[in-house]
């Protein structure tokens, strides 16, 4: 399964990042990537570093498996886990591609004021791209369930939590004020209906 995991990882990068980045570059002149920013150990920096670490670990997992350097975790290794891995990966890939639309960016630029998108997949959850990435990466981890893949998946989950809760949501509240606060009160963070913030004051 390591070869399958490696091939699907490359497919994900090509479709979800490579192709979409080229479209973004052609239409706007920007790739949409903001890179790792902020002071070391700040929320911005931590989220970015964990995000990169997750991708590297998920890539390393099948390579180390093929080299015989890491054995799979036995309780997760088997046909049921593999089947679930394929289903989760392709569901996550499809969700990622459907959620991208015109709202492609990774990271926050404080000087940038983007449109607040609330339609389509964003009417179901506030972070549909990130929501779809989780099952895709969990699927990859189940195809090659060794310590590297599990650590990569854990790093991704923590990275998304840090990035969304501590970086993007405060930025969107500053940028869009009451409009974002109202939207967030109605739509879940990663799962429909869950992660709605408590009422609080916000910029007008």
QUITA-V634535 format. One record per residue. N is the residue number from 1. RES is the residue in one small letter. SS is DSSP state (H for helix, E for strand, L for the rest). PSI is psi in degrees with one decimal (* if undefined). D_CENTER is the distance of its C-alpha to the mean C-alpha in Angstrom with 1 decimal. Layout:
BEGIN
{{N/RES/SS/PSI/D_CENTER} {N/RES/SS/PSI/D_CENTER}}
END
This chain:
BEGIN
{{1/x/L/-16.1/23.2} {2/x/H/-39.5/22.0} {3/x/H/-39.7/22.8} {4/x/H/-45.2/21.0} {5/x/H/-41.4/17.8} {6/x/H/-43.9/18.3} {7/x/H/-41.5/19.1} {8/x/H/-33.4/16.1} {9/x/H/-46.2/13.8} {10/x/H/-40.4/15.8} {11/x/H/-43.5/15.6} {12/x/H/-47.0/11.9} {13/x/H/-41.7/12.0} {14/x/H/-43.6/15.1} {15/x/H/-48.5/14.1} {16/x/H/-26.1/10.5} {17/x/H/-53.3/11.1} {18/x/H/-57.1/14.9} {19/x/H/-44.4/16.4} {20/x/H/-35.3/14.4} {21/x/H/-40.4/15.0} {22/x/H/-41.7/18.7} {23/x/H/-42.2/19.0} {24/x/H/-40.6/17.7} {25/x/H/-42.1/20.1} {26/x/H/-36.6/23.0} {27/x/H/-28.7/22.7} {28/x/H/-15.7/22.1} {29/x/L/3.0/23.0} {30/x/L/145.7/19.7} {31/x/L/-20.8/16.7} {32/x/L/-8.1/14.3} {33/x/E/128.5/13.1} {34/x/L/-11.7/14.5} {35/x/L/-178.4/14.2} {36/x/L/122.2/14.8} {37/x/L/176.4/17.1} {38/x/L/168.7/19.2} {39/x/L/148.7/21.8} {40/x/L/133.5/21.2} {41/x/L/0.0/20.1} {42/x/L/168.1/19.2} {43/x/H/-43.6/16.0} {44/x/H/-47.1/14.7} {45/x/H/-45.9/15.8} {46/x/H/-45.8/14.6} {47/x/H/-43.5/11.0} {48/x/H/-44.3/11.2} {49/x/H/-42.6/13.2} {50/x/H/-36.4/11.2} {51/x/H/-47.0/8.1} {52/x/H/-42.3/10.9} {53/x/H/-39.3/12.6} {54/x/H/-45.9/10.0} {55/x/H/-39.2/10.2} {56/x/H/-40.2/13.9} {57/x/H/-40.7/14.5} {58/x/H/-33.9/13.1} {59/x/H/-41.0/15.3} {60/x/H/-30.6/18.1} {61/x/H/-53.7/18.3} {62/x/H/-32.1/20.0} {63/x/H/-43.6/22.0} {64/x/H/-33.7/23.4} {65/x/H/-44.1/24.1} {66/x/H/-33.9/26.0} {67/x/L/-7.6/27.9} {68/x/L/15.2/28.9} {69/x/L/-22.5/27.6} {70/x/L/133.4/25.4} {71/x/L/148.9/26.5} {72/x/L/154.3/24.3} {73/x/L/117.9/24.3} {74/x/H/-38.0/27.2} {75/x/H/-21.7/26.2} {76/x/H/-7.3/23.0} {77/x/L/114.6/24.7} {78/x/L/174.7/26.3} {79/x/H/-35.8/26.4} {80/x/H/-44.5/24.9} {81/x/H/-39.3/21.8} {82/x/H/-45.2/21.6} {83/x/H/-44.4/22.1} {84/x/H/-36.6/19.4} {85/x/H/-44.7/17.1} {86/x/H/-45.0/18.0} {87/x/H/-47.4/17.7} {88/x/H/-40.9/14.2} {89/x/H/-51.6/13.0} {90/x/H/-32.6/14.8} {91/x/H/-43.0/13.9} {92/x/H/-39.6/10.1} {93/x/H/-46.7/11.0} {94/x/H/-43.3/13.4} {95/x/H/-39.3/11.2} {96/x/H/-46.8/8.7} {97/x/H/-39.6/11.9} {98/x/H/-31.9/13.7} {99/x/H/-19.0/11.4} {100/x/H/-57.1/11.4} {101/x/L/-133.8/15.1} {102/x/L/4.4/16.4} {103/x/L/45.6/13.8} {104/x/L/117.4/11.8} {105/x/L/150.7/11.2} {106/x/E/117.6/9.2} {107/x/L/174.5/11.2} {108/x/L/133.3/14.3} {109/x/L/110.6/17.8} {110/x/L/-27.6/20.4} {111/x/L/-12.4/22.9} {112/x/L/139.1/20.9} {113/x/L/95.8/21.4} {114/x/L/162.5/19.3} {115/x/L/142.5/20.2} {116/x/L/111.1/18.8} {117/x/L/124.1/17.4} {118/x/L/-0.7/18.3} {119/x/L/177.0/19.3} {120/x/H/-136.7/18.0} {121/x/H/-25.9/14.7} {122/x/H/-10.2/14.5} {123/x/H/-15.5/17.8} {124/x/L/-46.1/16.2} {125/x/E/155.1/13.3} {126/x/L/-19.7/12.5} {127/x/L/64.2/8.7} {128/x/H/-32.4/8.8} {129/x/H/-47.0/6.1} {130/x/H/-39.3/3.5} {131/x/H/-37.9/6.6} {132/x/H/-28.5/7.0} {133/x/H/-33.1/4.5} {134/x/H/-52.9/6.4} {135/x/H/-33.1/9.7} {136/x/H/-45.5/9.2} {137/x/H/-31.2/8.8} {138/x/H/-39.2/11.4} {139/x/H/-44.1/13.5} {140/x/H/-40.4/13.7} {141/x/H/-36.5/14.6} {142/x/H/-23.6/17.3} {143/x/H/-27.4/18.7} {144/x/L/74.0/19.5} {145/x/L/67.1/19.5} {146/x/L/-179.4/20.7} {147/x/H/-36.5/20.1} {148/x/H/-45.1/17.8} {149/x/H/-38.9/15.4} {150/x/H/-38.7/15.5} {151/x/H/-38.3/15.1} {152/x/H/-42.7/12.1} {153/x/H/-43.4/10.4} {154/x/H/-42.0/11.9} {155/x/H/-37.8/10.7} {156/x/H/-46.4/7.0} {157/x/H/-45.3/8.0} {158/x/H/-41.6/10.3} {159/x/H/-44.0/8.3} {160/x/H/-40.4/6.1} {161/x/H/-46.5/9.6} {162/x/H/-47.5/11.4} {163/x/H/-44.7/9.7} {164/x/H/-50.4/9.9} {165/x/H/-40.2/13.3} {166/x/H/-16.2/15.0} {167/x/H/-60.6/14.1} {168/x/H/-43.2/12.8} {169/x/H/-44.4/14.9} {170/x/H/-38.7/18.0} {171/x/H/-46.5/17.7} {172/x/H/-34.0/17.6} {173/x/H/-40.0/20.4} {174/x/H/-38.6/22.4} {175/x/H/-37.9/21.9} {176/x/H/-5.9/22.5} {177/x/L/-128.9/24.4} {178/x/H/-30.4/25.8} {179/x/H/-44.3/24.0} {180/x/H/-38.9/20.6} {181/x/H/-42.0/22.2} {182/x/H/-43.5/23.8} {183/x/H/-45.9/20.6} {184/x/H/-30.1/18.7} {185/x/H/-16.2/21.8} {186/x/H/-22.4/21.7} {187/x/L/135.0/18.0} {188/x/E/160.8/15.8} {189/x/L/-60.3/12.6} {190/x/L/-26.0/10.3} {191/x/L/135.4/13.4} {192/x/L/127.6/16.4} {193/x/L/-12.0/19.1} {194/x/L/146.2/17.4} {195/x/L/24.2/16.4} {196/x/L/128.8/19.0} {197/x/L/153.6/20.3} {198/x/L/152.5/24.0} {199/x/L/136.0/26.3} {200/x/L/163.3/26.8} {201/x/L/151.9/28.4} {202/x/L/161.9/26.5} {203/x/L/145.6/27.7} {204/x/L/*/29.5}}
END
